[in-house]
Every structure is written in C-alpha cells, then in structure tokens.
Amino acid sequence: MTVVTPAKAATFLEYVTPGIFGTLRLLVGAPQEKAQPQLSRLKINETGAVYYCPITAEKGDCRSMDLIGAPQSTEILEGMWLGVTVASQRTGGRVLACGHRYVKKLLGAEEQQRMVGKCYVRGNDLTYDPSDYWQSDTYEVCDFNYDQNLEGMCNMGISGGMTEKDVFFGAPGSFVWQGTVHMKCRDTQSDFADDANERSFGKLDEERLNIYIGYSVLEEVKLLHRSDFTVVTGAPRDDFKGSVILAEKQGQLLPLMTIPGEQIGSYFGSCLAVADLNNDDWNDLIVGAPFFFDRYKEEGGAVYVFMNENGSFQKKASLVLKGHKGSGFGFAVAAVGDVNQDGFQDIAVGAPFHDSGKVYIWMGSRSGIPKEPSQVIEGKSVGDGGFQTFGYSLSGGMDMDGNDYPDILVGSLDDRIALLRSRPVIHLSKIFTVEPKIVVPSQCLNSCIKVKVCFSYTLSNGNQAFSKDITVKYTIDADQNRRGARVRFLDNKQSTNSGLLSFSAPACQELELSVNSPVRDKLQPLVFTLNVSLNEQTPVAPLQTLDDFPVLSGQQLLTDRAEINFHKECGDDNRCSSNLQLQASFADENYNLFPGQTLEFSSNIKKLVMLVNVTNSPTESEAAEDAHQAMLNISIPQTLKYSGVRTQSGTDIECSANETILCDLGNPFKSDQKASLIIIFETSGITLFTEQITSQLQLST
C-alpha cells in the first residue's frame, strides 16, 4: 500500500511523529529545491528544503519547514543542499536537517570561501524553541578560518543522526578529504547551554588523506559492547576500495576496528545500517557498495552483511548480496524493523537505477538472512507508475498507520516519495484428516471416505483482539499422479476439489468421496494432498485500513499430505504374506511331458509347449494371503520362438511378449488360488547341435 507525495528532488528521508496517530508526518529532504520567497527576494535562487508531509491521500499537501534565516554577510546559502541529511530521535524526539554545501566567507584583502556545511535541530513539532539548548546551538563545528588542510572544506552534514544524548555529523572534507565525524554529546539532565562534549577523530596519518571518513555515519549499542554506543562510519575511498571504521567514544573518537572493502571503486561504506538479523541480542552490520561490478556475471552493486559474533566482526563478510548490472544496488540500505513480526529484524536495499528502480526486502531469521529476497518492489508498480529512480533513499522501522507493523519510506530523484505500509501477517494453522484408514471397496459404492480440513489463524504480532474474516482457498488432490484415480469426490465427480472458506474463528470443511470400481490396484495407498493459499483482496482506497488485507507468513508450510489404504484381506495388519509356488515342464504339442525332460531331435516336431502351474496355497509354516500385483516373467530360449499362450478358462491372466514373456496373474492372486498356463513355442531354432534348452521363470508380488 503506498502514499505518493511529490516533493522537489525528494531523496533523503526520515520519520517524524509529532503526536498520536492521525498527526504523524514524514520528513523529506529536497536538497535542490528553490529557495523560499523571503530568500528569493534576496536573489538566492536555490537552497534546498526539508518538507513535512502528513499521511493523507493528497499528493500535494507537503509543507516546507522554516529553517533558514536571512543570511549574514559571511554566509552563502545558494546551493547549500539543505535536506541532504534528515534524521530524528524518532517517537516524540527532535529532528535534524543538514546542508553540507553551506559556505562561510573569510573576509579580508582577498575573500575566501569555505564550504563547511551547516545543520539545524528543531523540536518534534518542527518549530524553533530558543529555550531548548539542542535547538539554539549553532551546528557549524568546522573552523572556516583555516583552509582544507584542516577543516575549511569539511562538508559537514553530508551524513548525520541523533540519539537520546548525541547529535553527530559526517564531515568527509576535513583534513584534505581524510574526513572525520563530529559529535556533540549532551547531558540530558543539564540546564547549561554549553554543557556539550565535542568529539571527533581529529587528524590521522598522512597516508589516510582523500578517504572520505564521515561519508556515512551511525551510532548504536550492541555492536562492540552491550550497553556502550559504537560509532560506525564509512570511508568509501579508503585504499581506493573503501572501508568501515568502528570507534568508541573516549576523550575523542577512538578507532577500534576497520573493515576493508574488496574492490577498487566499489564505494564500500557509502551507506550503512545495523540490525539484529538473527535475534541473538547483538546488532549486525550491513554495508553498501553500489559501484561494485562483475562484468563476467553481469552484476552491479553489492551489499555486505557482517554477522556479529558476540561483540566482534570478521573482516570477511558473512554474506554478499549482488545486484543487476548498472542498477546501483546498495545505493541505500536501511534497517526496517521486524516487518513480519516474526522476532527477527529485517532490512531493505535500494537499486534505484534498475529499470524504474527497485527495493528489495530481506527477512531476518535464526541463521541471518537468505541469499534471495523475500520481496521485490518495483517503482513502476507503485502509485501511478511515475517513479524512475525508486529506492534512491530508504527509511524504516516505524509503524505509521497504527497496525503494529513497521512501514518503509522510499525516496527517489523523481520529485516523489512512497510510504509502503506493511500488511498484517497471519500464521495459518491447518488440520487435514482422511477417514477411514482402511477402505473396503465392496462397501464403498456410494460414500465411505471423508476428508476434513480445519483452519484457524493468529496474527504474527500477537494481537488477540484481531478478528477479521479471512478467506482461504484450498485444493485437495485425491490419488494424485495416477492415470486413473481410484476415488472421486461426490460433489464434482472428479479427483480434485477446490473451494473457499471464510472465517474469523476456527472453521472446518468436510468432503465425501466414493471408490471407482473395480479397483485393480489395492496395494498402493491412496494419497491425498492439500494446497492452501490466502484469497487476497486488493485495497482500493489509498489509505484504506490494511486490517482487511492480511498476508500469509512466508515461513509456513502451505501444503499437507494424508494417506489411507485399501483393505487387502491380509489379516489385521493389512499386510499380505503370500506363498506363491511354481512348477514348469516342457511337453509336446499334445501336452505329453518329455520323459526326463529329454527331447529327441526330429525335424517333424514343429512346436513344443511349456506347462506352467502357479499356486498360492497355505502350509503349516506359510500363510497364503492374497498376492497383489502377482507377475510371472519367463525368458524365451534362444532356440525357440514364442508363438502364444493359453490359460484356463475363468481366469483373468494376461500375457505379453517382447524380449521375455510377462504374465499378469491377477491383482490380487488370491489365497488358495491355482492357475495353469500353456506357453507355445516354435522349434525352428533347434538343430542337431542343440544340446540344451533353458528358460528362466520368476514369480514376483
């Protein structure tokens, strides 16, 4: 479900929640937006902007935040790219907006311009409160009195974020593009405006110039320590391959670990996310490398997943996800919360240049995430299909429509954004039974078999008050994969039956079947299979409640199987123990046995026969229950030519000849039954040199 709202170059996103449901708003950066009217009158054409958008069905009701005041003589606001970073403290917290191309002028005999960047903090109602020290602080932390050798070109604010106590900014231009991260750490209990500790990496080794530390940055617990925050920042030009630096907050930011990229120019570390993908109470690290390529495999863009090992990371990724050539896969990554409420955190990956743009959703699990995404959302399928770079930016993890499932906000370069609302996820329970377990065909001419399928469901988020009707489509196949089914449903006279069942409380459906007589094969069981799907409806109104449009959990089995057997007259266990016996002799065409089974050669003997007797008679040690699928296989001697077969009248024995003679003795060959066969051969192959005629006979059941 989507809400599409145009906003000039809307590419950088964040949620902001200034109250209870009904007043939720989306925060959207538009860094190439025209200047506001009061600035246009000062001949400032383009500053960028930050929009707040209510969640409505309207497409033009976003409003611009009032952040920029009249410029001072030392300021250049033109092209400052306000909105390149937007962030918040989430529910009830403050919001942050930055423009990294903000310029300060160093006045003197020769004017010099320093692109230092500037950020703003506002309250949750998006207004300015001068009594709030978070807001009254001027977030211009780079000293513009020095040139690019220090921080005169720091580009602060190209990335940034907020926690309950900290506000932090990436500054990739500091120290000749070594880059750094600046933090202001506040005591939330303090009433002093200047009571904020400032931290940064400072200047590192000379060989680390031009690596862009701070291009991306986040701060989170449960990375290297359970309760202490770890700062994670990307340096996408480090050693030309990129890297991710994990640091702790001491007096300054102290690097503890560096994870290197793999491929030159891949921009490894240009975007970051953390999420506990396997629910082990440690956050895992997700790193984008959107310019990765493999020309032989037609791959472009990569996302590296580093699973946390009790507070440490290997330098080799646990899993690498690859995108399509030229797609920009990994241009944006985001932790989006537990979308399906299965107890595992999920992630989203943007590929804005693949066709109209795509967003891939991966669901976490006990083993992390799989290689294949659980869902792919294409820009052309969203709203009116106006997206061309869908997935350029991502934000997620908050429930915006009050159904207890987190939603995802997607940005683009197309002057529009989309809110993807998560539908309720249902765990479907089913009970599939077929009775009776043993079927007597002679007693089942009308109806004797009953199939019963029962369904119930629970919501994945545990909401027991949810009681909407859902409709399940079921298909039952009886005696599947047989040329001729041995049973059929009474209502449609077919071996397959499909139907719909709507319910909010546990419900059952019963179906009856009869046997197609006569049943030749009683040996193989009757197998019944059940296939289930949700009969999904499509929302019509843009902001229609999604409670009426749940989806089934992708992790559950939607098939089932049951089997029953035919009664075989084989005792209480329905397992047959036969006692097939065989006798065979050669005779002349008048059925006179050859004495001692010795044939005197004569050219007048044109035919001879094989007399075969088969019995299934009990003895003191052997029962003689029915023999199902009883077969007799007779090899044809090389000196003889098969001519035909005769069977005693009243039997249903059928024989066919190819390389051997194969006779179907009956299914079943009953207890105490006897059968006689006469196999007729021509003797055209017998000569004076023939010494022996041999044939092998084999009984099977």
N, C-alpha and C positions, 0 to 999 in steps of 0.2 A: 504494500500500500504506500502511495507516495503523495507528498505535497510538494509541488514545484513552485518556486518563488523567484522571479527574476531579480537579479541584483548585479550591477555592473562588475564584470570580471570576478564573480563570486567564487573565490578559490580557497579561502582559508577559514576554517570553521571551528565553532565551539558551541556548546550548550550553555544557556544561562537560565536559571529558574528563579524569577523574582517573586514567587508566591506559590499558592496552591494550584492544583491542576485547573486549567481554564485560563491561567495567566502565564503559562510557560512560553518562553520565547527562544528563538535561535539566534546566535550571534554569528555574523558573517562578515569576513573581511573582503573588501573590494579595493585592492591596492592601486588600481589605475582609474578610480572614479574621479569625476570632475570635482573641483573644489566647491565648497558650499558658497551660497550667494554673497555672504559678508566678506568672504575672501576673494571671490571673483572680482568684486569692486576694487580690490587692491591689485588687480592684474595678476592674480595667482590662478592658474588655469586647472591644474591637476594636483591633488594631494593624496588621493586615496580616501577611503572611508570605511567605517565599520557600521554595518546595519544590524538592527534587531528586528526579527520577523516573528509575528505571532503565528500560532499554528491554526490557520484557517484555510478555507477552500479558495480564498482570493489569491491572485497571482501578482498583485501589485501593492501589497499593504506593508512592505518593509519600510522602516524609517531609519534615517541616519542618526548615529549618536553625535552629540555635540562635544567634540573633544578638543579641537584646535582653536586657540585664541588668535588674536591679531599678532602678527609676527613682530618680534623685536628687531632692532637694526642689525643684530648679529645673527639672525636666523634666515635660512632659506627653506621655505615649506614646499616649494614647487618640486613635484616628483618625489616626495618623501616616502611614498608607498605605505601609507598608513593602512593597516589591516593585513600586512604580510604575516603578522602573528596575532592571533586572538586566543585567549585562554581564560580559564576561570577556576575558582575554588569549588566549582560545582554547586550543589544544592545550598542556596542561601548565602553563597560567598561572593567575593569581589570578582571583578573581571579585569583582564589585562589586554591592551592593544598596543601594537608597536609599528613604527615605520623606520626601517633600517637605513633608508637613504636621506634621512633628515640631515641637514648641513648647518654647521656653525661657521661663521665668518671670523677670521682673525684679522682685525683691523690694524692698520699701520701704514707705513710708507707704501707697502705693496700688499693689497688684500689677498689673503689666502683662505681657501675654503676647505673645511674638514668634514667629511661625511661620517659622522659619529653615531647617528641613529638616536631615536627618542621613543620612550614608551609612556603609557598613561595607565593609571589604575582608577577604576570607578566602583561605586557600590553596587549591590545587587539590583537596585532599582535603576541602574545605569546613569544616575545623576552624580554630580560632584558634591562631596561633603568635605569642606575645608578642615573640619574638626577631626577627620579621620586621617591619621598620620600615613596610612598606606596610600591615601589619595593625594595628600598635599605634598608628598615627596616628589622632587623633580627627577625623573628617571633618565638622567643624562650622565652616565657614570664614566664615560671616556673623556679624558682631558684633551680638549681640542687645541690647547696651547702648544702641543707637540705634534710632530709630523708622523708619518706612517711607521717610522722606526719604533715608536711607542704605540700610542693609541689614537693618533689623529685621524685614522681612517678605519675605525673599528667596526663600522656597520652593525652596531649593537641592535638587537631586536629582530634579527633575521629568524631567530627562534626564541622560544621562551616558555615560561609556565609559572604556575603558582601552587604552593601547598598551603597548609594552615598557617605556617610560620614564615615561609620563604617566598620571595619572588626572584626569578633567575632569568638571565638573558644570554643568548649566544652572540658572540662578537667575533666573527671569523676574520676580520681585517686587522686585528690588533697585532703589533709586533711583526710588521711586514708579512701579514697574512698567515702568521703562525696561528693566530686566533686564540680566543680564551672564552671562559664563561664567567660572567659577573653574577654574584648573588647578594641579595640583601636579606639578612636573617633577623627577624624581629621577635622580641619577647612579647607575646600576646597579652601579658599582664601589665606591661609597662605603659605609663602615660606620657613618656617623653618622646618628643618628635624625632630626636636624633638617636634614639636608642635602637640602632640597627647595625649589626655587624656586617661589614662588607667582606666578601671573599672572592678570590679568582685564582686562576692557575698562575698568573704572572708570566714572566718571560722565561721560556725554556731554553734548550740548547739551540745553538745557531743552525744546526743541520735540520731543525724542525720548522724552518720558515716555509711559508706557502703551503700549509697543510689544512687550513680552514677549520681549526678546532672551534666548536660552537655552532657549526652549520646546522646541527640538530642537537637538542638537549632535553633531558627529562630528569626527574628526581623521584625516587621511590624507595620504599623499605623492602625487606625480604629479597635483596639481591645478593649482597655480600654479608649482610648482617640481618638478624631477625628484626630488630627494632630500630636500628640506625638507618638514616637515609643515605643512599648512594647516589651520586651524581653520574649520569651517563651522557656522554656527548660524542657526536660523530665528527670525524676529521676526514672527509671524503677524498682529500688529495694526499694523505699521508703515504709516503713512499710510492706515490702515484696510484696505489691500489686502494687507498682508504683504510681507515681503522675506526674502532670504537674504544673510547677510554672510559674506564670506570674509576671514580675517585671518591674519596671520603672527605668530610668537612672537618678539618683541623683548624689551625690558625688561618690557613689558606686551603685551596682545593688541592689535595694530595693524590696524584695518580697512583692507583694500586695495581691496575691491570690494563693491558692494551690487547685488544683482539684485532689482528690484522686482516685486511681483505685479501682476496685471491687473485683478482685480475686487474691489470692496469686499465685505468679509465672507467672502471665499473661504477664509481661513486659510492662504494661501500660505506655505509654510515650516514648517507644523506637524509635518511629518515629512520626513526626508532619507535619501538613500542615495547612494553613489558606486560606480561600476563601470566598467571599461574595456569598453564595449559593442562597439567596433569594432576592438579589438586593435591600437591604434596606440601603446600604451605610455603613454597618458595617461588618467587617470580622468575619466569623465563624471559629470555631476551630475543627480540625479533628485529632484524636489521635489513633495510632495503638497499639494493644495489641496482638501480633502474637502468644503468647503461651497460650492464653485463651483456655479453653476446657470445654465441657459439654458432659460427656461420655454417658449420657442417650439420648441425642439428636444427637449424632454423629457430634457435632460441634467442630471446632477448629479454633482459631484465631478470633479476633474481631476488629472492628473499631468503635470508639465512636465519634458521631457528637454532638457538643455543639453549639447550635444556639445562636448568640449574641443578647442580649436583651438591646439595646441602651447603649452599653458600659459596660455590665456586663454579667457574665455567671452563670448559675445554676451549682451546683456540681453534679447533676444528668444529664446524657446525654439526649439530645432531641431524639436521635435515636441511636440504637446499631445495627450494621451490623455484621452478623456472617458468618464464612466460613465453609468449609468442614473439617472434622476431619483430622489432620495431614497436612493441606495444607499450614500452615504459613501465612494464610490470615491476612493482615495488617502488613506484614514484611516491606512493603514500601507503603507510601501514598504520593500523590502529588496533588497540585493544578495545573490543566492543562489548565486553561483559559476557555474561552467560546467556546467550541469545535463546537457547532452547531449554534453559533451566534444568540441565542435567547434572549440575555440580561442577562443571569444568568451564574455564574461561575460553572465549573464542576470539578469533582475530579476523580482520578484513584487510585485503590487499587491493590497491587500485592499479589498473592498467589503462590509463586514460587515452592512449593512442592506438588501442586495438579496436579497429572499426570505429564505432561510436563511443568507445570507452566501456570498460567492464570493471565490476567489483566482484572479487572472489571472497567467499566466506569459508573459513576453516573452523571446524568444531573441535574443541579440545577433548581429550579422553585420558584414561589412565596411562596410556603409553605416549601421550603428547598429541600431535596432530598427524593425520594420514598424509600420504603424498597427493591425493586427489581432493579437491574442494568439495564441500557438501552442497554448495550452491554458487551459481554464477549469474550475476545480474547485469544485463546489457543496457547501455544507455538508451538505445533506440526503443526499448520496451517500456521505458519509464515515462509517465505523463503523456504528452503529445508527441513524443519522439524527437524533441528538439535538441537533445544532447549530442555533442560531437567529441567531447573530452571528459566523459563521465568517469569519476574516480580520481580526478586530479588531487583532491584532498578528501580526508575522511576524519570523522569524529564519532565516537560511540560510547556506549556504556551507561546511558541514562534512559529511564522509561519516561517518554514524553506524553503518552496517552493514557496512563493510569491502569494498564492491564498487567502490570508486574513483570513485563518482559522488556529488556533494554532495546532501544532503537538505534538506527545508524543514520548519520547525516553525511551526505555525499556532495562534494563540490565539483566544479568544472571551470573551464575557461569560456563558458557559453552564456554568461550572464544569467545563470540559473543554478539552483541547488535542489536537492531532493531529500526529503525525510523518508527513510524506509522504515516503516513501522513493523515490528515483529508480531506475528500472529500467535495466538495461544497454541501450545504444543500438547498433544494428547498422547497418553500411554494407553493403548488399547489392550484389554485382556480378552481372551477368547477361550472357549471350551468347545472341543469338537469331538463328538462321540458317534459311533455307529453300532447299532444293536440289531439282532443278537450276534454274538461272536461266532456261532456256528449256524449255518443256514442249511436246512433240508430242502432241496429243490422241489421235491414232490409235494411239499406242504406250502409252497410259496408261489402259487399260480396267480394270486391277486396281489396282496400286500403282506410282506413279512419283514422287510428291512426298514428301519427308521434311522434317519440321520438327524442329529440335533446339534445346532450351533448356537452358542450363547455369547453375548458380548457385554462388556462393561468398560468404563474408562475412568481415568483420573487425569487431572491436569498436572503437567510436569512441575509447576511451581508450588504444588501442594494446596492450592486454593480449593477447599472442600465445598465452598459455597457456590462454585461454578456448576450450573445445572442446565446448560443449554442443550437442546436437541442436536444430536449429530446423526448423520445418515451414512451407514456403512454399505458398501457394495461388496457382495460375496459371490464367489463362483465355486461350485462343488463339482469335481470330475469324479465319476464312478468308473472303476475298471479301466483306468487310463492306459493309453498306449497299446491298446489291443485292436485288432482289425474288426472284430465283432464283440461288442460289450456283452457281458453275460447278465447284466441287470439294466433296468431303466427306471427313471422317475415316473411316478404315476401321473403327475400333472402335465408333463410335456412329452412323455413317451421317448425321451432322449436320455443319454447317459451323462449329460452335462446340465446343470441347473444354476441359474444366476438370479439374484434378487437384491432388493434394497431393504434395509431395516433401519428405521429411525428410532432413537431412544435417548433419554437423558439418565434413566436408571437402568440397571441390568435387564436385558431382554433376550429372548430366545426365539428361534425359528426351527420348526420341525418339518421334515420332508419324508415321504414314503416311497419305497421302490419295490418292484417285483422282479422275478427272475425270468429271463428269456430262455424258455425250454426248447429243445433238450440241452442240457449242459454237458458238453463233452469233456471239458477240462475242469475237473474238480480239484486238481492238485494245487494249482497256483492260487494264492489268496486273492480276494477282492480288495483292491487298493483304492481308497478314497482320498482325494487331495482337496484342500481348501485354500483359496487365494482371497485375500481381503484388501480392499482399498477404501479410502475415505471419499465419499461422493462430494467433492469440494464445490463450493459456490464462489463466484467472483464478486467482490464488493462493487457496488455501483456508484455510490456517493463517495467523494474524495475523502471525507473524514468520518465515514461510517464506522461504528464500533466494530472492532475485529473479533469480538467475542463470538460472533455468529459465523466466523470463518476460520476455525481451527485447522491445524495440520497435524498429521501423524508424526510421531517421533521417528527420525530416520534410523534409529539404532535398534528397532524392534523387528522381530521376525513376523512377516505378514502372511506366512503360509503355515499349513499344518497337514498332518497325514494320519490316517487311521486305516486299519485293515481287519477284515473278517475272513472266515474260511467256509468252504462248503463241507457238509457232512460227508465223510468218505466211507462210512460203515466199517470203521477200522478201530473199534474199541473206544473207551472213554477218552483216551488221549488224542483221538482223531489222527493218529499216525499209523500208516499202513506197513505191516510186515508180511510180505508175500512169500510164497515158496514155489517160485517158478522152476519147473524141471523140463528138460528137453531130451527127446530121443530122435535119431535120424538114421536112415539106411537108404542105400541105393537099391533100386529094383528095375525089372524090365517094364516095358510099357503096359504089361498086363498086371503090374503090381506084384510080381513074384520076386521075392528077395533073391539076390545073388548069393549062392552058398559061400559062406565065409567072406562075403563081400569081395568075391573074386569074379572078374568078368573075363570070359574067353573072347578073344578078338574074333569078330565076324563082320564082314562088310555088309551083311544083311541087317545088322542091328542099327537102325536109323535114329532111335530115340531111347532114352532111359529116364527114370524118374527118381526123385528123392522124396521118400516118405518121411514126413516130419510130424511128431506128436508133441504137443505142449500141454502141460498140466499145472494146476495150482491147487494141490491137494495137501491137507494137513497131515502131519506126522506127530509122533509122540513128542518130538523135540522142536518142531517148527510149526508155528501158526501159518495159516494160509489166508490172510486177509486180502482184500482187493489189491490188485496190482495196477496202478494208474500209469497211463502212457506206456503200456507194455509194447515193446518193439522187438522184432526178430530181424537180425541182419545176417544175410547168407552171402558168402563170397562165391563168385562164379569161377569154376575151374577153367584154366586156360584152354583145355582140350574140349570143353563143352560150350554150347551156345544156348543161352536162355531162350525158351520157347513160350512158356506160360505157366500159370499156376491155377490149381483147382482147390477150392475149400469146401468143407462140408456144409450142407445146406443149414440155414438158420443162424449162421454166424455172420458178423459184420467185419470180417478180416479183409483188409485192403492191402495189396502189394504193388510195388512199383520197382522197376529195374533200370539201373544205369550201369555203373561200374559194379555195384552189388545189388542184391535183391533185398528190399526193405519192406517189411510187412508190419502193418499196424494191427496188433492183436486185439485191440479194444481199449476203451478208456472209461471204466476200468476193465481189466481181465479179472473176472470175479472169483471169489473164493470157491474152490471145488470145481472150477470150470476146466473143461478139456477142449482141445482144438486139434484138428488134423489138417495138414496141408500136403498137397502133392505138387512138387516143383518139377516141371517138364523141361528136359534139355535135349538138344540135338547133338548127335555124336560125330559130327563132320570133322572134328579135330582129332579123333582117335586114330592112331596108326599102329603098325606092328612094333614100333619103337616105344609106344606109350607103356610105361611101367606102373604109374600110379595116378589116380585121380583124387585130388584133395580139395575139400571145401570146408571153410570155417563158418560155424554158426554161433551167433552171440545173442543172448537174451538180455534185455535191459528194461528197467522200470524206474 
